[in-house]
Amino acid sequence: MNQTIKELMERKSVRVYTDREITAEEREAILNAAMAAPTAGNQQMYTIIDVRNQERKEKLAVLCDNQPFIASAKMVLIFCADFRKWYDAFREGGAEPRRPGLGDLMLGVSDANIAAQNAVTAAESLGIGSCYIGDIMENAEEMKEFMSLPEFVFPAAMLVFGYPTEQQKNRKKPERCRLEDIVCVDAYEVKDGKALRRLFKKETEDRGRSYESWAQAFCVRKYNSDFAKELSRSVKEYVKEWF
C-alpha cells in the first residue's frame, strides 16, 4: 500500500486539537492543493473563505449547531459553490448570460467538495487533522448576512483543521461498510431487507443490538432531528435563487 492510499485509509475526523499553530507555509500548501483539484471545464466554480478572525470562528461555532471545537480550530475554510463570479464575468465581457440554474449549482457544489477533499488529503499528509462541518448549510438567512454571501453563492462545506491530540491520534476510526455492500456493478441495485440488514451489520449484530432498535434510534437522532430539518429548510432557501 503506498503512502497516499495509507493516509486515505487511516484518516478520520479530528475534533480536538493541540495548541500547535498551522504555519503560513502549511496553510498555503493546503490551499494550493485544494485549487489543484479536478474541476468542471477548469472553471473552478468555487470560492474558499479562509476564516482567520477568532470572533468570527466563535460565531460560526454557534451558527453551526453550537459546536465549540470549531472555535478552537487553527484553520477554518468554507468552500462555496460560486457561479456569481462567472455570471458577473460574462456580463463584464458584454455577453448576455442566462440566470444560473440548478445544473450550475450542482457542478459548483461538486467543484467545491472536490477541492475540499484535496485540502483534507494535503493536511493529512502534513500530520494536520480535519473535520467536515455540514452544518454550514444551516441558518441560511444569518449565514448569508454573516459571510456576505451574494446571490448564486452557496456554502457547500466547511473544514476545520488542527494538529490532533494523542487521544485523537489513537482513537479508532469508525468502521466503514463492506465494499460489496457499497459498490454496484454496471447499474444500481435496490437493496431488499436482507441486503440492508447485511449492509448495517457493523451497527447491529456486531454490536449486540437488533436492527430495529438501531434503525429507530438512529432515525430519531439524525434523520428526524431538528438540525436535519433546519438543514433542509436552509438549503431550500438557498436553492430558490437558482430557479
QUIGI-V347170 format. One record per helix or strand of 2 or more residues. SS is the DSSP state (a for helix, b for strand). FROM is the first residue (numbers start at 1). LEN is the number of residues. Records with the same first field share a line. If there is no record, write none. Layout:
BEGIN
SS: FROM-LEN / FROM-LEN
END
This chain:
BEGIN
a: 3-8 / 24-12 / 40-3 / 54-10 / 69-4 / 84-9 / 102-24 / 134-4 / 140-7 / 166-5 / 179-4 / 193-7 / 201-3 / 205-3 / 211-13 / 226-17
b: 46-6 / 75-8 / 128-6 / 153-12
END
